[in-house]
Each structure stands twice: as structure tokens, then as C-alpha cells.
Amino acid sequence: MTSLAAAPPAHASPDQAQHITALVRGMSLEQKVGQLFVTYLHGQSPDEAHPGNLRDFGVATPAEVVAKFQPGGVVYFNNSSYDNIDTPRQIATLSNGLQRASRVPLAIATDQEMGIVTRIGAPATQFPGNMALGAGRSAENAEHAARITARELRAMGITQNFAPDADVNSNPANPVIGVRSYSSDPALAAELTAAQVRGYQGRFLAKHTVSATAKHFPGHGDTDTDSHTTLPKVDRTEAEWAEVDAPPFRAAIAAGVDSVMTAHIQMPKIDPSGEPATLSKPSLDLLRENLGYDGVVITDSLAMAGVRQLHDDAEIPVLALKAGVDQLLMPVDLELAVDSVLAAVRSGEITEQRVDRSVLRILRMKFLRGMLTGPLVDVDKVDSAVGPAEHLAAARAITDRTVTAVRNDAGVLPLPAKPTAALVTGWGETTTRTLAGVLGGTALPTGSAPTQAQVTAAVQAAANADVVVVLTNALSRQPAQQTLLTRLLATGKPVIAVAVQNPYDVAHTAAPTWLATYSYGAVSMEALARVITGEVSPVGKLPVAVPGPTPYPFGHGLEW
């Protein structure tokens, strides 16, 4: 009989704890190894053939992938490569079909961080993302947003959210975290991370909750490259890590977070071997031993370049398990990865007891969400559960508190009345049109790098406008956006510049009127319009310090 070193959940009754332990003991080695993997799938229906499944898994349908490999979990995406997401009813039907194909209830996951990483759009309730919540400075609102998101995800059969992003965005040049982080301030990031963990997870066994996943441990906030395409390096000492990066993860653990996701980053002052943290025992010992975490540790995607630079795809899952990981997310070749782990156990490189510890943690996580006894959802109720009026009203109220007024030197804001001929131009095809629609004005999107002809057209259109709103994104890296803004300022028309993603844009031109929304989704554009017209007063405060030619400190924000 196998010795199980990890404990069943503290909330479990003796009978329930015995049931979880018996589940592990009753599994074959192949079944236990399957529980370690979380895989992608192709297609929106459990029973419809998709060529991607034949190519990647050797079977046609998503349900057949689950039946063949019996993974511990699956993950949904909304892009054309995987194409899992359409309507709430479709998602719920897919979830039920996959659960029926699995011997052990699946952890069904997605990345519904909100803001720039949102897999499920409307009619699901939309929020503006972490940095906007950081600007709002309300743990209560952060928790409420997560609670709403959890209810809607669970109604669609999703049981694990790869959120919140617990990274402290200490590097303004970070290309992959940015507004996915709450703040550059560890204390604020920690407070809101814990709040969202509480919101996602609620009380144990609650059928309307999901497992939260604090990411990306040990902290991806000080990188200037993207681990999707390369292997970033963070030169923090352990003491610096403890001061800057650790607080949000410590707070998540104190809040009872079900899972923590690793980062594919090197931390040479913590592990001189150069291994990415996902494969680094010294790095994950910071989590297991320093922070005392005994929940599920999941890798970031094993298809990312950051984890594949030093090892081949057969080695990576074995090294991750030896480092202290439990769940292996999206290996490039699932069959190869499963076979590699099985071979490592059979050779003695990994003990079966080590596998058992991870499987017990995974089943414990599923138990805490009430999954082991009731994995199916009511498809007929999903449409009323996703995006109801009370959720949309809450999203509006929360988002209204996130817009930050950075500069109002010309006294343009708030407008004395709703404009009769507003021009909305600049970055974002959908974003400019959404804002123009709310303001009752004209949209003239010019993209991320406006051409000379587009700039000229915007200047000409401004002649007939009573106010011009210019949306920016990555302004410091896009000289053509700066040219657009400068030319429009020269018209003499009232110009309102708005940073619709990273707030760092506000330091890079002499525009006298600047707002920051941290998000370009419809809910944020609607809140922006209410601030511009004076319906709502801006109360958001910068959650990061903004360096540059015209710097602004952490906490800056005007009110009227």
C-alpha cells in the first residue's frame, strides 16, 4: 500500500478524507500520472471531430481526448488555434461532455483575469483588470469582482481560474505583465491579491466558486522580456525577492489559495544553475519551505519558449515534478510527456510516493470546490446565471472608481455638457468606436502606428469637432502616435488624451489633459465617458509610479 505524505483537506470529515485517500490508492500508476496533466483541446463541442485533435492527440473529438488520456484537467481558450469558447450555453455543454468522459472529475480551467487577458467576453460580466482595480484602491470591490466572475465561470462548468496575477509590476518596461498586475507597490498588490482569492474561492465546497491560481511565482514583474518567446532573467537576491515579489504570494497563501502557477524565469542569485523557476527546486523551495505552501503548484504553459530553451520536451515534465510542481500545463506533446513521467517512475528517478503527493493535492483542490461529488452543471440555467443585470450594475460601479485623472491643466474636464460633435481617434478600432458611440460622436481609428495620411485626416476631422479624445497605447514606443497627438493639440481644439492600457503613456507628451483607464474594454470606455461628461468624478489613483520626461508619483490622481 502506498504511503500518502500529503494530508486531505482540513475541512474534510473523516469519511470524506478517507474517500479522497482511497481514490488515490485505487488508481493505477497510469491513472495517477494522468491526473498530473492539464491539457488544451480543439473544438467547441465534446463530440464533434476537429482536425487539431487528430493531429495532436490521435483521436477526433475533445471527449475522446479526455477518454484516452484521462488528464486531471483541461484548459479553454478563445483563439482560433483551440476554439473552445462561443456562448455560455455552449461552454457549459462542452464542460458537461468532458466531465462525462472522465473517470475522475476534471479541473476545467481558463484565464479569466479580466482586462487584457479575458477568454470569455460578453454576455459574461466584464471587469477592467487588475491595474484598474489597483487604481480603485478597494479590496471590497476587488473581492466582489472576483466573486461575480467565479459564479459565472462555475455556471459554465469552469472550476479553476488562472487568476489573480500576483506579480508586482516593478519594471515599467515589462512587456508581458504590465496592467495584469495590480500595482508596483507590494503592499497594495498583496491586499488585492488576497481579496480576489477570497472572492474566487468563497467558502469551501461552494458550488458557485472556483479555484484561484496566484501567478507567476516567484514573480514575473521585473522582467523586460516575455517568457512566451524567450527566457527572462531577474537579478533579485532572496532578500530583495522577499521584500518586493513575495508579499502577494504570501497574502494569497494566507487567504487559502488553491493553486499557484510558476514562472518561466531565471533567478540566478537564487538558483545559479540557470534553470527557469518552473524547473528549479531552489526557486520552488521558496514557495514550499519559505512560504510554507502545501497546495497545488501548476506550471505555466509547457509550450512556452521560456521553459523549452534548456531541455527537450521529454525532460521538462520530469524536471518540473522533481522541482516540486504538481500540475503540468499544456505540454507540447501530451503522449510524450505522459510516457516520460511513467518511465521516470518505473526507473526510480521519481518515486510513486512523490506522484501520490501531487495527486492527493490535486484531488484535495477538487474536493474544496465540491467537484468530487457533483461536476455537472445545469445547462438550462446558464444563460440566466451569466451576465445578469445585477452583475452588470456591479461591474459598472466598480469600473467607475478606476479611471484616473492625471492632468487637467487646461481645465477642460469635466465638460460643461455632453459634446455635440466629439471626435474620438487614435489607438483601437473597437475601442474608439465604443467610446464614440457612448459620447454620441465620430470615431476615426488610426491604429498603433498612424500613417501621415491618417494623421492629416484626423486633423481635418478635428476642425468640425467641439472636443477631441485621443486614445493611446504604448505611446513611448510609437512615435507616430506622439505625432498624432501633437498635431491635434496644435489645432487649438480641446484635446483629451487617454492612456487606455499602461499608464506610462502619460509622461511622454505635453498634452495638458490626460486620463488613464488601464483597460480598453467596453466597460472602461463607458466609465471614461461618464468621467469626461462629469456624470462620474474620477477617484482612481496611480497604482504605479510613472517615470519619464514628465513623471508622476505612485498615488497621484486628481478629483473634481
N, C-alpha and C positions, 0 to 999 in steps of 0.2 A: 504494500500500500504506500502511495506517495505521501511524503511529508509536506504539508502546506504551511509555509512560513508566514504568509500574509494573513491578516485577520479578516473575517467577514465584517460587514459594516456594523458600527456601534448601534445603529437604530434597529438592527435585525433582532427578532425574537430568537430564542434558542432553536425553534423549529425552522425558522427561515434561514438562520446561519447554517444549520445542518443541511438544508436543501442546497444552498449555494456550494458548500464544500462537497456535497455528494455529486453535484453536477460536474465539478472538475474531475473527481475521482472516477466518474462514469464515462469520461471521454477517452477516446483513443488518442494516441500521440498526434495523429493527423488532424483530428478534430481540434485539439488544443492549439496546435500551430496555426490552424485556420483562424482561430479567434484573435490572433495577434495582428491580423491584416485588415486594413480598411482600403477598399478598392474603389476606383471610379467604374462607371458603366456607360454604355452608349444607348440612348433612346429614352423615350417618354412613357412607354407602355411596358409593363412587365413581360408581356407575351408576344410582342412584335419583334420580328427579326431586324437586326441592324448590322450592316457590314462591318462596323467598327468592332463589334463583339466577336465576330468570326475572325477578324484579323488579330485581335489582341488576346482572345481567350479560347478560341476554337469552338465556341458554341454561339448560337444566333441571338438569343434573347437575354435581357437583363436577368430574368428569373432563372434561366439556365446557367448563367454565370454564378449566381448565388448557390444554386443546387450543386454545381460542380465543385466549387472551391470552399463552400461553407465559411466565408470570411466572418470575422467578428463585426465588421461594419462596412458601410458603403458611404460614398460622398456624392452629393449632387452639384452639378454646375449648370449654368445657363448659357454657356457659349456653344458655338456650332460644333466643336470637337466632341462634346459629350451630349449636349442637347437633352437634358433631363427635365427642364422646367418650362412649363407653359402656364396653366391655370392652377389655382388651389385644388380644385377637384381632381385634375389630372395628377398632381403631385401626391395627393392622398391615395389615389388608386394605385399609383406606382409603388408607394410605400407599403400598402397592404399586400400587393402581389409579391414583393420581395420578402416581406416577413413570412408569408405562407411558404415560400421556397426554402426557408432557413430552418434548420433543426433547433437552433438556439436563437432567441430574438436578437435582431440586428441593432447595432447603434447606427442610426441613419443621420448623417451629418451634412452640414453645408456651412459656407462662410457668409453669414448674415451679420457682418459687423455694423452695417448701415454706413451711409456716406458713400465713399468711392468704392468700397468693397461690399456690394449688395447683390446677392444672387437672385433674390425673388423680389420683383418690383410690384407695382400696383396690380391688383387691388390690395395686396398686403400693405399694412401701415408702414409708411416710410419715415425714418428719422434722419437727421443730418450728419451723423457720425460722431466719432469720439472727440475730435478737437473742438467741434461746435459745443458739445456738452461741457468740455473744459472751459470754454468761454462763458457758458451759462453758470458755472460755479455752483451747481445744485446737485448734491448727492441724491436727494429725493427724486429729482427729475431723471437722473441717470438710471436709478433703480426702476422707476416707473416705465421708462422706455424699454428697458430690458424685459420687464415683466410682460408688457404687451407683445413684444417680439416673441418671447417664449411661448405665450399662449397660441399665437398664430402659427408658429412653426410646429408646435405639437399637434395642432388640429390637422396639419398636413402630413403627420406621421414622422416628422423630423424630431430626433431625440437628443442630438448633440450639436451645439453651435460652436464653430471655431471662432469664438469671441469671448471675452473682450481682448483687444490688443493692449497688452500691459507694458508696451515699450515706452520709455521716456525719450521723447524726440529731442535729444540734446545736440544734434547736429543739423543745422538748418539746410545743409546740402543733401540730406538724406533722400535718396530717390525712390524709396520703396515704402517707408513708414509715413513720415510727414503727418498729414491730418488724420491718419489712422490712429495716432497717439492722442491721448487726452491733453498732454502738456509736456513742456520741458522741465517742469517742476516735479521732482519725485513725490513730494507730499500730496500734491493735487492729483497726480496720476494714480497714486495708491488709493486715495479716498474714493475716486470714481471707479477704479477697477473693482474694489470691494463692493461698491454699491451695485454695479452691474452683475457681479457674480450672484449677489443676493437676489436680484431681480430675475435673472435667468433660472435660478435653481429653486427659489422659494423654499417650501418645506419638503422634506424627503417624502418619497412615494407619491407626490402630487402629479396627477396625470396631465396637468397643464404646464409642466416645467420641462426644461431641457438641461442637459449637462453643459456647463460653461467650460471654456478652454482658454486659459490665460496664455498669451503668446507674445513674443517668441523668446523663450528662455535660452541663455542668460540675459538677453536684452539686445534688440536689433536697432536701438535708437541712435547709436553713434556711428553708423556706417555711412560711407559716401558712395557705395556701390550696391548693386541689387543681387541678392543671393539666388534669384531666379536665373541669372545669367553668368554669375561669377562667384568666387568665394571671398566675401568681405573679411576684413581684419579689424578687430577692435583692440586697441592697445591699452586697455584698462588693467590696473592692478586689482587684486582681490579687494583691497580696501576701497578703491575707487568704485568698483562694482557694487560693493555693499552700500555705499553712500548714494549712488545715482540710480543704478538699474534694479537693485534688489527690492526696494520698498514696495512697488506694486505687486510683485510676485509674493512677497511676504504677506501683504494685505489680502491677496486672493486666497492664499492658503488659510489664513485666519478666518476668512469667510466661508471656508469649506469647499473650495473649488474642486470639481470632479476630475478635471484633467488639465494638464499643462503641455503646451506644444514647444518643441525645441527649435532653435535657430541654426541654420547652416552658416555659422560664422566662426572664424578663428579667433581665439583669445590667447595669444602666445604667452602672456605673462601669467596665465592660469594653467595652460597646457602647452608647454614648449614644443610638443610633438607636431603641432600644426594641424591636428585633426579638427574638423568642424565640430562644434559643440554637440551636434546630434550623435556623433560617434566618439565623443570624448568623455571618458569616465571622470577625470578631474573636473570637467565642467558640470556634468550631471550630479557629481557628488555635492556641488554647491546646493543643488536642489534637494537631493535625498538626505544629506547629512547636515549641511549648514542650515538649511531652512526646515528640515525635518518633514519633508513631504513624502507621504506614502500612498498617494493617489495615482491615477493613470498618467503616464508620460507618453505623449504621442509625438512622432516626428513630424516636421513639416514635410511636404511632398518629397518623396524619394526620386521624383523625376527632375527635380531642380538641379541646375548646374553646380550650385554651391556644395552639394553633398556627393557629386559624382566626379569631381576633379582628381581625387587621390586614389579612388578604388573603383573596381568594376562592380556591376550590378549584382553579381552573386555574393560579393563580400559584404556589401553595405548593410543588409538586414541583420546579418550575424554580428557585425561590429556594433550596430545600434543596440541590440539586445545585451551584448556584453557591457556596453557603456551604462545601461540602466533604463532603457526605453521599454515600454510595454506594447504600444500600438505602432504599427509600421504603415505609414500612409502612402498610398499610390505608388508602389514600386512600378518601374517601367515594364517589367515582365513578371507578372504575378506568379506564374507557374515556376519560373526560375527562382524567384525569391522564396517561395514556399519550400521547394526542393532543397535550397541551400540551408534553410533553417533545420529541416528534417535531417539532413546529412550532418550538420553540426551537432545535433543532439545524439544521433546514432554513433558518432565518432567520439563523443565525450567532450568535445570542445565547449558545448553548452549542456548543462545538466537538465534533466527533465524537471527537477525541482525548481530550477530557475524559470522554466516555461510556466510551471504551475503558479508561481507567484504572480506573474503577469496576467495569466488567465483569471485568477481569483480577483485581482484588482479590476479587470475589465467587467467581470460579472457583478462585482460589487457596485460599479458605476451604473450598470443597467438596473440593478435592484433598486438603487436610490431614486431612479426615475420611474419606478413601478413597471419596468419593461418585462420582467421575467414572467409576469402573470397576465399581462394584457397589452400586447404590442400593436393590436389593430386599432384603427380609428374609424369613426362614423363618417363615411364619405358624404352622406346626405346632409350632414350638419356643417361641413367645412365652409361652404360659401357664406353662411351667416357668422361664422367664427372669425373669418379673415377680413380685416378692414371694416369693422362695424363703425357706426357714426361716433360712438364714444371714444374709440381708439384714435380716429382721425382728429377729433377735437383735442385730445390729449397731445397728439403729435404737433398740432398747430400751436398750442400753448407753450409747449416745451421749446419749440424752434424759435418762437418769438423772443425768447430770452437769450438767444445765442448770437444775434447779429451785433457786431462791434463797430461803433463809430470811432474811427482812428483820427480823423482830421475833418474839421469843418471851418476852416479859416475864412472862407468867403461867406459864411452864414447862409449857405444855400439850403441847408436842411434844418428842420423838415420843410418840405414845400408848403406854401400857404394854401394850396388847393391841389386836387388831383390834376396832373398835367393834361392839357387838351391835345398836345402834339409831342409826345415823348418819342425820342429815338433811342432804341436800345441796340448797341453794336458791340463788336469785339468777339471774345472767345466763346465758342459753344453754339452750335447750330440749334439744338433743342433748348438750351438754356436761355439764349437771347429771345427766342420765340415765346418761351414760357413767361418770362418777365414782361415782355412787351404785351402779351395777352392780358396779364393782370393789370398793367398800367393803362391799357387801352391805347397803346402806342404802336410804333412801327419797328419791326426787327430788321436789322441788317447785319447778319453774322459775317465776320471776317476771318474766323479761324485762328489757329495758333500762330501763324506767320503771315499776316496780311500782306497782300501784294500792293504795289504802288497804285494800281487801278482801284483796288478795294478801299485803300485809304482815301483816295480822291473822291470816290463815290460816297463814303461816309461823311466827308467834309461838306460835300454838296447837299447831302440829305440833312445835315445839321442846320442849314440855312432856314429850313422850314419847321424846325423843332423849337419848342419852348424850353426843353431841358434834354440833355444828352447823358445817357448812362452807358459807361464803357466797362465791359466785363473783361477781367484779365486773369490769366493763369500762366504761371512760370514767367512772369514779366522780365525778370533779370536775365533770363537765358534767351529771350526773344526780342531782339532789337526792333523788329517790325511792329510788335505790339506797343513798344515805347513810342515809336514814330506816330502810330495811330493816335495815341493819347495826346502827344504833344501837339499834333496838328489840330485836333479837335479843341484843345484848350485855346489855341490861337484864334479860333473863330469868335471868341468873346461870349459864346453861349454858356449858360450854367452847365458845368460838367461834373458828374458824379462818377468817380472811379470806384470799382468794386473788385476786390480780390475774391474770386469765387472758389479758390482752393487754398493753397498755402498762403498764410497772411504775410509772408515775407515780401510779397509784391509791393506793399505799401511804402517801403523805404526807397524805392528806385525811381520815382519821378517827382516833380514839383507840383503835382496836382493838389489844389487846395482842399479838395473834398475826397475823403477815402472812407470806404466801408469794407468790412471783411465778413464773409459768411461761412467760410471753411467748408462749404459744400455747394455743389451746383445743381442739386436735385430740385424738383418742383416745390417741395415743402419749404426749402430755404429761399427760393425765389419769391414765393408768396410772402414769407416773413419779411424779406428785403423790401418788397413793395409797400408793405404796411409801415415799415420804418421810414422809407422815403416820403411817403404821403402824410406822415405824422399820426397815423392810426395807432401805432405802437412806438413807445420810446425805446431806444437802444439801451440795453443794460449789460451786454456782453463785455467781458474784459479779456485782453490778450492773454491767452494761456501759454504763450511763448514770448521770449524776448526777441525782438526783430532787429537784427543787425543791418548795417548798410549805410548809404550816404545820409539818410535821414532815419536814425534808429529810434525805436520805441521800446520802453521797458516792459517786462512782464507785468501784467495787471493794468496796463493803460487802457482807457476807454472813456469816451465822452458820453454824457447823458443830456437829454433835454426833455 
